[in-house]
Amino acid sequence: MVHWADYMAEKIIRERGDKEEYVVESGITPSGYVHIGNFREFFTAYIVGHALRDRGKRVRHIHMWDDYDRFRKVPKNVPAEWKEHLTKPVREVPDPWGCHDSYAEHFMEKFEEEVKKLGIEVDFLYASELYKSGEYAEEIKTALAKRDEIKAVLDKYRERAKQPPLEDDWQPVMVYCPKCRKEAEFISWDGEWKVAYRCPHCGSEGETDIREGNVKLRWRVDWPMRWAHFKVDFEPAGKDHLAAGSSYDTGKEISEKVFGWPAPMTLMYEFVGIKGQKGKMSGSKGNVILLSDLYEVLEPGIIRFIYAKARPNKELKIDLGLGLLNLYDEFDKVERIYFGLEQAKNPEEEEELKRTYELSMPKVPERLVAQAPFRFLVTLVQMPHLDEDGIIRALQEQGHVPEKLTEEDIARIKLRIRLARNWVEKYAPDNVKFSLLEEAPGLDLKPEIREAMRELADWIEAHEKFTVDELNNAIFDVAKKRGIPSKEWFKALYNLFIGKDRGPRLAPFLASLDREFVLKRLRMEA
């Protein structure tokens, strides 16, 4: 197997049998923004499904929105008065920002829009709708009937963890009050469809029919019930859910003993973070990076590539600083290897990189679409005299993109221009940012440095056309001839053009500037 997703797909086929359709699942409670850490579960389920499809299998990817979970606490970014909605289903809590029908929808809709851009096929399902439609009614009855078996499983693991057993009156379900919609007290079950309740919030009491959707399974029972209901074959999980005695272990026994379905195969995924950011991301704390934040600086294929190339059990740190430039270089190299324009170190690595690229692309292009080097674009977008078309011309003149460009090529280049502008504005460190000096600065330069500048100007004037490498050689030659140390020479040139001791790669930078401007500046003319 050349990729971890292929290995997992083969394992699923081997252990679950050759089936007409395989079901993979991911799921999130929309209690806050769905961040790039949550996305790892979603993408891990998707990419294993992708590998199954590549083997000619039919795959259904279910993403379960647990929007019928209780609203447990008021996040920092939500008004304090929202505490009046505590214990209601998150789908029925009003949207504090007033732009959606509910608190849960505010977060679900954003994530669904973000995922569309990645070209991922998925069935978004909503727990609130499934409960209210009565789809889970039979399973709720089963759980109530086998309440003692479920409690015995949970208590066994609680004992191993040195925790006290569940209370004698514990039930596998909770009840939402039909009137005020907050969590009510379970009183009794009649053995069929009716559950008696009492609400401590509004004082109402009575019976509710399980099929009406006011009775919900508790989390440790809901998860395994879902596996059985949708015949799930694979679902990744975070290490907290896969720790000994945690929800996967209890779910496995409940799924098999109570609902008669073998627990799905799983894969542990590690946390995702941003390089330099401390602590775990949390939607309720608000310290999150969303997919839409990544879309501001990364192509969709590169976002998929970040997750596809990293084994799920390895912690993933995404670098939005200078490391992002290396990420673009890495992706572009892998893309060239895929299209046979470059080679990897050995055949094994080449096979793995090609497969990673395939799994990273919503649809693999038929040819290599023009790659505008992101590192160079970071320089070009800071040139005040270059608009979008000027940047494309500069890329063509320096041989970074072909002279003849298709609409597809131009669209990709323009996308990267926009992403590079965003990166410079939001994440670039100060030593990468610069602005061109409109007036020649009054520099106190040694005579030999001024002389070298004039000779470089003469060389540029004498060469109507030249490559970046030829200009680079000329820059070094005029300094070497006079024994000027490279560090001193480059410092003078950077200060002449941008007023800083360091800056972008000099030869491509000067080649991108207006010719007459460069000649005047090197000759220290006003």
TIZAVEX-591456 format. One record per residue (C-alpha): z, y, x negated; residue number from 1. Coordinates in steps of 0.2 Angstrom, whole numbers, plus 5000, padded with zeros to 4 digits. Layout:
residues N
+------+-------+------+-----+
:   up : north : east :   i :
+------+-------+------+-----+
:    Z :     Y :    X : NUM :
...
+------+-------+------+-----+
//
This chain:
residues 526
+------+-------+------+-----+
:   up : north : east :   i :
+------+-------+------+-----+
: 5000 :  5000 : 5000 :   1 :
: 4995 :  5017 : 4993 :   2 :
: 5006 :  5028 : 5005 :   3 :
: 5023 :  5026 : 5013 :   4 :
: 5015 :  5028 : 5030 :   5 :
: 5003 :  5014 : 5027 :   6 :
: 5018 :  5003 : 5021 :   7 :
: 5028 :  5007 : 5037 :   8 :
: 5013 :  5004 : 5048 :   9 :
: 5010 :  4987 : 5040 :  10 :
: 5028 :  4983 : 5042 :  11 :
: 5028 :  4987 : 5061 :  12 :
: 5013 :  4976 : 5064 :  13 :
: 5021 :  4962 : 5055 :  14 :
: 5038 :  4963 : 5063 :  15 :
: 5033 :  4969 : 5081 :  16 :
: 5018 :  4958 : 5082 :  17 :
: 5000 :  4963 : 5085 :  18 :
: 5001 :  4973 : 5101 :  19 :
: 4988 :  4982 : 5112 :  20 :
: 4998 :  4998 : 5110 :  21 :
: 5012 :  5004 : 5099 :  22 :
: 5024 :  5018 : 5104 :  23 :
: 5032 :  5030 : 5091 :  24 :
: 5045 :  5042 : 5097 :  25 :
: 5053 :  5058 : 5091 :  26 :
: 5065 :  5069 : 5100 :  27 :
: 5075 :  5085 : 5099 :  28 :
: 5088 :  5094 : 5110 :  29 :
: 5081 :  5112 : 5113 :  30 :
: 5097 :  5121 : 5110 :  31 :
: 5090 :  5133 : 5097 :  32 :
: 5074 :  5136 : 5088 :  33 :
: 5065 :  5120 : 5082 :  34 :
: 5064 :  5123 : 5063 :  35 :
: 5055 :  5115 : 5048 :  36 :
: 5070 :  5102 : 5046 :  37 :
: 5068 :  5096 : 5064 :  38 :
: 5049 :  5095 : 5061 :  39 :
: 5051 :  5081 : 5048 :  40 :
: 5057 :  5069 : 5062 :  41 :
: 5042 :  5074 : 5072 :  42 :
: 5029 :  5073 : 5058 :  43 :
: 5036 :  5056 : 5051 :  44 :
: 5034 :  5048 : 5068 :  45 :
: 5016 :  5056 : 5069 :  46 :
: 5010 :  5051 : 5052 :  47 :
: 5016 :  5032 : 5054 :  48 :
: 5006 :  5033 : 5071 :  49 :
: 4991 :  5040 : 5061 :  50 :
: 4992 :  5025 : 5049 :  51 :
: 4993 :  5013 : 5064 :  52 :
: 4977 :  5021 : 5072 :  53 :
: 4968 :  5020 : 5055 :  54 :
: 4971 :  5001 : 5057 :  55 :
: 4962 :  5002 : 5074 :  56 :
: 4978 :  5001 : 5084 :  57 :
: 4981 :  5011 : 5100 :  58 :
: 4996 :  5023 : 5098 :  59 :
: 5006 :  5033 : 5110 :  60 :
: 5017 :  5046 : 5101 :  61 :
: 5031 :  5052 : 5113 :  62 :
: 5041 :  5067 : 5109 :  63 :
: 5056 :  5068 : 5120 :  64 :
: 5063 :  5085 : 5124 :  65 :
: 5082 :  5082 : 5128 :  66 :
: 5082 :  5097 : 5139 :  67 :
: 5095 :  5088 : 5151 :  68 :
: 5109 :  5089 : 5138 :  69 :
: 5123 :  5100 : 5141 :  70 :
: 5124 :  5118 : 5135 :  71 :
: 5139 :  5115 : 5123 :  72 :
: 5141 :  5132 : 5114 :  73 :
: 5135 :  5149 : 5114 :  74 :
: 5125 :  5153 : 5098 :  75 :
: 5128 :  5168 : 5088 :  76 :
: 5111 :  5176 : 5093 :  77 :
: 5115 :  5174 : 5112 :  78 :
: 5126 :  5186 : 5122 :  79 :
: 5144 :  5181 : 5124 :  80 :
: 5143 :  5181 : 5143 :  81 :
: 5132 :  5166 : 5142 :  82 :
: 5148 :  5156 : 5141 :  83 :
: 5148 :  5156 : 5160 :  84 :
: 5133 :  5144 : 5158 :  85 :
: 5143 :  5131 : 5147 :  86 :
: 5141 :  5113 : 5152 :  87 :
: 5125 :  5116 : 5163 :  88 :
: 5109 :  5107 : 5157 :  89 :
: 5100 :  5118 : 5144 :  90 :
: 5085 :  5117 : 5155 :  91 :
: 5094 :  5127 : 5169 :  92 :
: 5103 :  5140 : 5158 :  93 :
: 5094 :  5157 : 5160 :  94 :
: 5084 :  5163 : 5145 :  95 :
: 5094 :  5177 : 5136 :  96 :
: 5078 :  5185 : 5130 :  97 :
: 5070 :  5186 : 5148 :  98 :
: 5053 :  5179 : 5143 :  99 :
: 5055 :  5161 : 5149 : 100 :
: 5061 :  5152 : 5165 : 101 :
: 5075 :  5144 : 5155 : 102 :
: 5085 :  5144 : 5138 : 103 :
: 5077 :  5127 : 5134 : 104 :
: 5059 :  5133 : 5138 : 105 :
: 5061 :  5147 : 5126 : 106 :
: 5062 :  5135 : 5112 : 107 :
: 5051 :  5121 : 5118 : 108 :
: 5036 :  5132 : 5122 : 109 :
: 5036 :  5140 : 5104 : 110 :
: 5037 :  5123 : 5096 : 111 :
: 5023 :  5116 : 5107 : 112 :
: 5012 :  5130 : 5102 : 113 :
: 5016 :  5128 : 5084 : 114 :
: 5011 :  5109 : 5084 : 115 :
: 4994 :  5113 : 5092 : 116 :
: 4989 :  5121 : 5077 : 117 :
: 4992 :  5105 : 5067 : 118 :
: 4980 :  5095 : 5078 : 119 :
: 4993 :  5082 : 5082 : 120 :
: 4991 :  5071 : 5098 : 121 :
: 5008 :  5069 : 5106 : 122 :
: 5015 :  5067 : 5124 : 123 :
: 5029 :  5080 : 5127 : 124 :
: 5041 :  5072 : 5139 : 125 :
: 5056 :  5081 : 5147 : 126 :
: 5072 :  5072 : 5150 : 127 :
: 5076 :  5084 : 5165 : 128 :
: 5060 :  5079 : 5174 : 129 :
: 5063 :  5061 : 5171 : 130 :
: 5080 :  5061 : 5177 : 131 :
: 5076 :  5072 : 5192 : 132 :
: 5061 :  5061 : 5197 : 133 :
: 5072 :  5046 : 5198 : 134 :
: 5063 :  5037 : 5184 : 135 :
: 5079 :  5032 : 5175 : 136 :
: 5088 :  5027 : 5191 : 137 :
: 5087 :  5008 : 5189 : 138 :
: 5093 :  5010 : 5171 : 139 :
: 5108 :  5021 : 5176 : 140 :
: 5113 :  5007 : 5188 : 141 :
: 5112 :  4994 : 5175 : 142 :
: 5122 :  5005 : 5163 : 143 :
: 5136 :  5007 : 5177 : 144 :
: 5135 :  4988 : 5181 : 145 :
: 5137 :  4984 : 5162 : 146 :
: 5149 :  4998 : 5158 : 147 :
: 5162 :  4985 : 5151 : 148 :
: 5149 :  4978 : 5139 : 149 :
: 5144 :  4995 : 5133 : 150 :
: 5162 :  5001 : 5131 : 151 :
: 5165 :  4985 : 5120 : 152 :
: 5151 :  4989 : 5109 : 153 :
: 5156 :  5007 : 5106 : 154 :
: 5175 :  5002 : 5104 : 155 :
: 5170 :  4989 : 5091 : 156 :
: 5162 :  5003 : 5080 : 157 :
: 5176 :  5015 : 5084 : 158 :
: 5188 :  5002 : 5077 : 159 :
: 5178 :  5000 : 5061 : 160 :
: 5179 :  5019 : 5059 : 161 :
: 5198 :  5019 : 5062 : 162 :
: 5195 :  5029 : 5078 : 163 :
: 5205 :  5026 : 5094 : 164 :
: 5196 :  5016 : 5108 : 165 :
: 5188 :  5025 : 5122 : 166 :
: 5199 :  5030 : 5137 : 167 :
: 5201 :  5016 : 5150 : 168 :
: 5192 :  5027 : 5163 : 169 :
: 5177 :  5031 : 5151 : 170 :
: 5160 :  5030 : 5160 : 171 :
: 5143 :  5028 : 5152 : 172 :
: 5137 :  5043 : 5163 : 173 :
: 5141 :  5061 : 5166 : 174 :
: 5138 :  5070 : 5183 : 175 :
: 5131 :  5088 : 5185 : 176 :
: 5138 :  5096 : 5200 : 177 :
: 5124 :  5098 : 5214 : 178 :
: 5131 :  5115 : 5218 : 179 :
: 5136 :  5125 : 5203 : 180 :
: 5126 :  5113 : 5190 : 181 :
: 5140 :  5112 : 5178 : 182 :
: 5148 :  5096 : 5172 : 183 :
: 5158 :  5088 : 5186 : 184 :
: 5172 :  5074 : 5185 : 185 :
: 5166 :  5056 : 5189 : 186 :
: 5177 :  5048 : 5202 : 187 :
: 5169 :  5032 : 5207 : 188 :
: 5152 :  5022 : 5209 : 189 :
: 5149 :  5012 : 5225 : 190 :
: 5139 :  4998 : 5216 : 191 :
: 5123 :  5004 : 5223 : 192 :
: 5116 :  5022 : 5222 : 193 :
: 5131 :  5033 : 5226 : 194 :
: 5142 :  5041 : 5213 : 195 :
: 5158 :  5051 : 5219 : 196 :
: 5162 :  5067 : 5210 : 197 :
: 5174 :  5082 : 5209 : 198 :
: 5169 :  5098 : 5201 : 199 :
: 5183 :  5108 : 5192 : 200 :
: 5172 :  5123 : 5191 : 201 :
: 5167 :  5127 : 5209 : 202 :
: 5179 :  5115 : 5218 : 203 :
: 5166 :  5105 : 5227 : 204 :
: 5167 :  5086 : 5229 : 205 :
: 5157 :  5073 : 5237 : 206 :
: 5144 :  5060 : 5233 : 207 :
: 5127 :  5061 : 5224 : 208 :
: 5113 :  5049 : 5224 : 209 :
: 5108 :  5043 : 5207 : 210 :
: 5090 :  5044 : 5212 : 211 :
: 5092 :  5063 : 5214 : 212 :
: 5095 :  5066 : 5196 : 213 :
: 5112 :  5073 : 5195 : 214 :
: 5119 :  5058 : 5186 : 215 :
: 5114 :  5057 : 5167 : 216 :
: 5118 :  5044 : 5154 : 217 :
: 5128 :  5049 : 5139 : 218 :
: 5119 :  5052 : 5123 : 219 :
: 5124 :  5035 : 5115 : 220 :
: 5118 :  5026 : 5130 : 221 :
: 5103 :  5037 : 5134 : 222 :
: 5095 :  5034 : 5117 : 223 :
: 5094 :  5015 : 5118 : 224 :
: 5089 :  5016 : 5137 : 225 :
: 5074 :  5026 : 5132 : 226 :
: 5069 :  5014 : 5119 : 227 :
: 5068 :  5000 : 5132 : 228 :
: 5061 :  5011 : 5145 : 229 :
: 5046 :  5017 : 5135 : 230 :
: 5045 :  5001 : 5124 : 231 :
: 5047 :  5011 : 5108 : 232 :
: 5042 :  5002 : 5092 : 233 :
: 5046 :  5015 : 5079 : 234 :
: 5057 :  5031 : 5078 : 235 :
: 5063 :  5039 : 5062 : 236 :
: 5081 :  5046 : 5062 : 237 :
: 5091 :  5058 : 5051 : 238 :
: 5104 :  5050 : 5039 : 239 :
: 5118 :  5056 : 5051 : 240 :
: 5111 :  5044 : 5065 : 241 :
: 5108 :  5030 : 5052 : 242 :
: 5125 :  5030 : 5044 : 243 :
: 5135 :  5014 : 5046 : 244 :
: 5143 :  5014 : 5064 : 245 :
: 5133 :  5029 : 5070 : 246 :
: 5122 :  5031 : 5085 : 247 :
: 5108 :  5020 : 5079 : 248 :
: 5119 :  5005 : 5075 : 249 :
: 5128 :  5006 : 5093 : 250 :
: 5111 :  5010 : 5101 : 251 :
: 5103 :  4994 : 5093 : 252 :
: 5116 :  4983 : 5101 : 253 :
: 5116 :  4992 : 5118 : 254 :
: 5097 :  4992 : 5118 : 255 :
: 5096 :  4973 : 5115 : 256 :
: 5112 :  4967 : 5125 : 257 :
: 5111 :  4979 : 5140 : 258 :
: 5093 :  4984 : 5142 : 259 :
: 5084 :  4969 : 5134 : 260 :
: 5073 :  4978 : 5122 : 261 :
: 5074 :  4975 : 5103 : 262 :
: 5078 :  4992 : 5094 : 263 :
: 5063 :  5001 : 5087 : 264 :
: 5061 :  5000 : 5068 : 265 :
: 5066 :  5016 : 5059 : 266 :
: 5065 :  5026 : 5044 : 267 :
: 5078 :  5038 : 5037 : 268 :
: 5073 :  5055 : 5033 : 269 :
: 5082 :  5068 : 5023 : 270 :
: 5085 :  5086 : 5026 : 271 :
: 5072 :  5100 : 5023 : 272 :
: 5077 :  5116 : 5016 : 273 :
: 5070 :  5132 : 5008 : 274 :
: 5072 :  5133 : 4989 : 275 :
: 5086 :  5146 : 4985 : 276 :
: 5094 :  5145 : 5003 : 277 :
: 5111 :  5137 : 5004 : 278 :
: 5118 :  5126 : 5017 : 279 :
: 5109 :  5116 : 5031 : 280 :
: 5098 :  5125 : 5043 : 281 :
: 5104 :  5126 : 5061 : 282 :
: 5095 :  5133 : 5076 : 283 :
: 5111 :  5138 : 5084 : 284 :
: 5117 :  5147 : 5068 : 285 :
: 5100 :  5156 : 5067 : 286 :
: 5097 :  5153 : 5048 : 287 :
: 5081 :  5144 : 5051 : 288 :
: 5063 :  5144 : 5045 : 289 :
: 5050 :  5139 : 5059 : 290 :
: 5033 :  5132 : 5057 : 291 :
: 5027 :  5149 : 5063 : 292 :
: 5035 :  5156 : 5047 : 293 :
: 5025 :  5144 : 5037 : 294 :
: 5009 :  5148 : 5046 : 295 :
: 5010 :  5166 : 5039 : 296 :
: 5008 :  5160 : 5021 : 297 :
: 5001 :  5142 : 5022 : 298 :
: 4985 :  5134 : 5029 : 299 :
: 4989 :  5120 : 5042 : 300 :
: 4983 :  5107 : 5031 : 301 :
: 4995 :  5112 : 5017 : 302 :
: 5009 :  5112 : 5029 : 303 :
: 5005 :  5094 : 5033 : 304 :
: 5002 :  5090 : 5015 : 305 :
: 5020 :  5095 : 5010 : 306 :
: 5027 :  5083 : 5022 : 307 :
: 5014 :  5069 : 5019 : 308 :
: 5016 :  5068 : 5001 : 309 :
: 5035 :  5068 : 5001 : 310 :
: 5044 :  5051 : 5004 : 311 :
: 5055 :  5054 : 5020 : 312 :
: 5071 :  5048 : 5011 : 313 :
: 5069 :  5062 : 4998 : 314 :
: 5077 :  5079 : 5001 : 315 :
: 5063 :  5092 : 5003 : 316 :
: 5064 :  5110 : 4997 : 317 :
: 5050 :  5121 : 5001 : 318 :
: 5047 :  5135 : 4989 : 319 :
: 5041 :  5151 : 4997 : 320 :
: 5042 :  5161 : 4981 : 321 :
: 5031 :  5158 : 4965 : 322 :
: 5032 :  5139 : 4969 : 323 :
: 5020 :  5143 : 4983 : 324 :
: 5006 :  5147 : 4971 : 325 :
: 5008 :  5130 : 4962 : 326 :
: 5008 :  5122 : 4979 : 327 :
: 4991 :  5129 : 4983 : 328 :
: 4984 :  5124 : 4966 : 329 :
: 4991 :  5106 : 4969 : 330 :
: 4983 :  5105 : 4986 : 331 :
: 4966 :  5112 : 4980 : 332 :
: 4966 :  5099 : 4966 : 333 :
: 4969 :  5085 : 4977 : 334 :
: 4956 :  5091 : 4989 : 335 :
: 4943 :  5092 : 4974 : 336 :
: 4949 :  5074 : 4969 : 337 :
: 4945 :  5068 : 4987 : 338 :
: 4928 :  5075 : 4987 : 339 :
: 4924 :  5068 : 4969 : 340 :
: 4923 :  5084 : 4960 : 341 :
: 4938 :  5081 : 4949 : 342 :
: 4947 :  5065 : 4944 : 343 :
: 4966 :  5060 : 4944 : 344 :
: 4975 :  5053 : 4929 : 345 :
: 4971 :  5035 : 4934 : 346 :
: 4963 :  5025 : 4948 : 347 :
: 4980 :  5021 : 4957 : 348 :
: 4985 :  5039 : 4957 : 349 :
: 4968 :  5044 : 4963 : 350 :
: 4969 :  5032 : 4978 : 351 :
: 4986 :  5038 : 4983 : 352 :
: 4981 :  5056 : 4982 : 353 :
: 4965 :  5053 : 4992 : 354 :
: 4975 :  5044 : 5006 : 355 :
: 4988 :  5058 : 5006 : 356 :
: 4974 :  5071 : 5009 : 357 :
: 4967 :  5060 : 5023 : 358 :
: 4984 :  5060 : 5031 : 359 :
: 4986 :  5079 : 5029 : 360 :
: 4971 :  5084 : 5038 : 361 :
: 4969 :  5085 : 5057 : 362 :
: 4951 :  5081 : 5054 : 363 :
: 4944 :  5077 : 5036 : 364 :
: 4930 :  5090 : 5033 : 365 :
: 4913 :  5082 : 5029 : 366 :
: 4912 :  5092 : 5013 : 367 :
: 4923 :  5103 : 5002 : 368 :
: 4925 :  5120 : 5011 : 369 :
: 4925 :  5135 : 4999 : 370 :
: 4942 :  5136 : 4990 : 371 :
: 4947 :  5154 : 4987 : 372 :
: 4961 :  5152 : 4973 : 373 :
: 4976 :  5158 : 4981 : 374 :
: 4984 :  5164 : 4965 : 375 :
: 4969 :  5176 : 4962 : 376 :
: 4969 :  5182 : 4980 : 377 :
: 4987 :  5188 : 4977 : 378 :
: 4979 :  5200 : 4964 : 379 :
: 4964 :  5204 : 4974 : 380 :
: 4973 :  5209 : 4990 : 381 :
: 4983 :  5222 : 4981 : 382 :
: 4967 :  5231 : 4975 : 383 :
: 4966 :  5247 : 4986 : 384 :
: 4947 :  5248 : 4984 : 385 :
: 4944 :  5230 : 4990 : 386 :
: 4942 :  5226 : 5009 : 387 :
: 4939 :  5209 : 5015 : 388 :
: 4921 :  5209 : 5011 : 389 :
: 4924 :  5216 : 4994 : 390 :
: 4937 :  5202 : 4990 : 391 :
: 4924 :  5189 : 4995 : 392 :
: 4911 :  5198 : 4983 : 393 :
: 4924 :  5198 : 4969 : 394 :
: 4927 :  5179 : 4972 : 395 :
: 4908 :  5176 : 4971 : 396 :
: 4905 :  5187 : 4956 : 397 :
: 4918 :  5178 : 4946 : 398 :
: 4912 :  5161 : 4952 : 399 :
: 4927 :  5155 : 4962 : 400 :
: 4916 :  5153 : 4978 : 401 :
: 4898 :  5149 : 4980 : 402 :
: 4885 :  5163 : 4982 : 403 :
: 4879 :  5155 : 4998 : 404 :
: 4893 :  5154 : 5011 : 405 :
: 4893 :  5145 : 5028 : 406 :
: 4903 :  5152 : 5043 : 407 :
: 4916 :  5138 : 5039 : 408 :
: 4917 :  5144 : 5021 : 409 :
: 4920 :  5162 : 5026 : 410 :
: 4932 :  5158 : 5040 : 411 :
: 4943 :  5148 : 5027 : 412 :
: 4942 :  5162 : 5014 : 413 :
: 4947 :  5175 : 5027 : 414 :
: 4961 :  5165 : 5032 : 415 :
: 4968 :  5163 : 5014 : 416 :
: 4965 :  5182 : 5012 : 417 :
: 4977 :  5185 : 5027 : 418 :
: 4989 :  5172 : 5021 : 419 :
: 4989 :  5180 : 5003 : 420 :
: 4993 :  5198 : 5010 : 421 :
: 5007 :  5191 : 5020 : 422 :
: 5014 :  5182 : 5005 : 423 :
: 5014 :  5198 : 4994 : 424 :
: 5022 :  5207 : 5008 : 425 :
: 5036 :  5195 : 5013 : 426 :
: 5040 :  5183 : 4998 : 427 :
: 5032 :  5189 : 4982 : 428 :
: 5044 :  5194 : 4968 : 429 :
: 5043 :  5211 : 4962 : 430 :
: 5035 :  5206 : 4945 : 431 :
: 5020 :  5200 : 4955 : 432 :
: 5018 :  5216 : 4965 : 433 :
: 5008 :  5230 : 4958 : 434 :
: 4999 :  5246 : 4963 : 435 :
: 4984 :  5253 : 4954 : 436 :
: 4988 :  5270 : 4946 : 437 :
: 4977 :  5283 : 4953 : 438 :
: 4979 :  5295 : 4939 : 439 :
: 4979 :  5290 : 4920 : 440 :
: 4997 :  5290 : 4914 : 441 :
: 5002 :  5300 : 4899 : 442 :
: 5005 :  5286 : 4887 : 443 :
: 5010 :  5288 : 4869 : 444 :
: 4999 :  5276 : 4861 : 445 :
: 4996 :  5271 : 4843 : 446 :
: 4979 :  5277 : 4836 : 447 :
: 4973 :  5259 : 4834 : 448 :
: 4977 :  5254 : 4852 : 449 :
: 4967 :  5270 : 4858 : 450 :
: 4953 :  5264 : 4847 : 451 :
: 4953 :  5246 : 4854 : 452 :
: 4953 :  5253 : 4872 : 453 :
: 4937 :  5263 : 4868 : 454 :
: 4929 :  5249 : 4860 : 455 :
: 4933 :  5238 : 4875 : 456 :
: 4925 :  5251 : 4886 : 457 :
: 4910 :  5251 : 4875 : 458 :
: 4908 :  5232 : 4877 : 459 :
: 4910 :  5233 : 4896 : 460 :
: 4897 :  5247 : 4897 : 461 :
: 4885 :  5237 : 4886 : 462 :
: 4886 :  5222 : 4896 : 463 :
: 4878 :  5223 : 4914 : 464 :
: 4884 :  5206 : 4918 : 465 :
: 4898 :  5195 : 4910 : 466 :
: 4909 :  5181 : 4914 : 467 :
: 4928 :  5182 : 4915 : 468 :
: 4929 :  5171 : 4899 : 469 :
: 4918 :  5183 : 4890 : 470 :
: 4928 :  5198 : 4895 : 471 :
: 4944 :  5189 : 4890 : 472 :
: 4937 :  5185 : 4873 : 473 :
: 4932 :  5204 : 4871 : 474 :
: 4950 :  5209 : 4876 : 475 :
: 4957 :  5198 : 4862 : 476 :
: 4944 :  5202 : 4849 : 477 :
: 4946 :  5221 : 4849 : 478 :
: 4965 :  5219 : 4847 : 479 :
: 4963 :  5205 : 4834 : 480 :
: 4951 :  5216 : 4823 : 481 :
: 4965 :  5229 : 4822 : 482 :
: 4979 :  5217 : 4819 : 483 :
: 4987 :  5223 : 4836 : 484 :
: 5000 :  5210 : 4842 : 485 :
: 4994 :  5202 : 4859 : 486 :
: 5011 :  5207 : 4867 : 487 :
: 5010 :  5225 : 4862 : 488 :
: 4991 :  5226 : 4867 : 489 :
: 4993 :  5218 : 4884 : 490 :
: 5009 :  5229 : 4888 : 491 :
: 4998 :  5245 : 4884 : 492 :
: 4984 :  5239 : 4895 : 493 :
: 4996 :  5235 : 4910 : 494 :
: 5004 :  5252 : 4908 : 495 :
: 4988 :  5260 : 4908 : 496 :
: 4982 :  5253 : 4925 : 497 :
: 4998 :  5248 : 4935 : 498 :
: 5012 :  5257 : 4925 : 499 :
: 5021 :  5240 : 4922 : 500 :
: 5024 :  5230 : 4906 : 501 :
: 5017 :  5214 : 4914 : 502 :
: 5005 :  5210 : 4928 : 503 :
: 4991 :  5199 : 4935 : 504 :
: 4980 :  5189 : 4923 : 505 :
: 4971 :  5203 : 4914 : 506 :
: 4953 :  5198 : 4912 : 507 :
: 4950 :  5193 : 4931 : 508 :
: 4960 :  5209 : 4936 : 509 :
: 4949 :  5221 : 4926 : 510 :
: 4933 :  5212 : 4931 : 511 :
: 4938 :  5215 : 4950 : 512 :
: 4940 :  5233 : 4947 : 513 :
: 4927 :  5246 : 4950 : 514 :
: 4917 :  5247 : 4933 : 515 :
: 4916 :  5266 : 4932 : 516 :
: 4935 :  5267 : 4935 : 517 :
: 4939 :  5254 : 4921 : 518 :
: 4928 :  5264 : 4909 : 519 :
: 4936 :  5280 : 4912 : 520 :
: 4953 :  5273 : 4912 : 521 :
: 4950 :  5264 : 4895 : 522 :
: 4944 :  5281 : 4888 : 523 :
: 4959 :  5290 : 4895 : 524 :
: 4948 :  5301 : 4905 : 525 :
: 4954 :  5311 : 4920 : 526 :
+------+-------+------+-----+
//
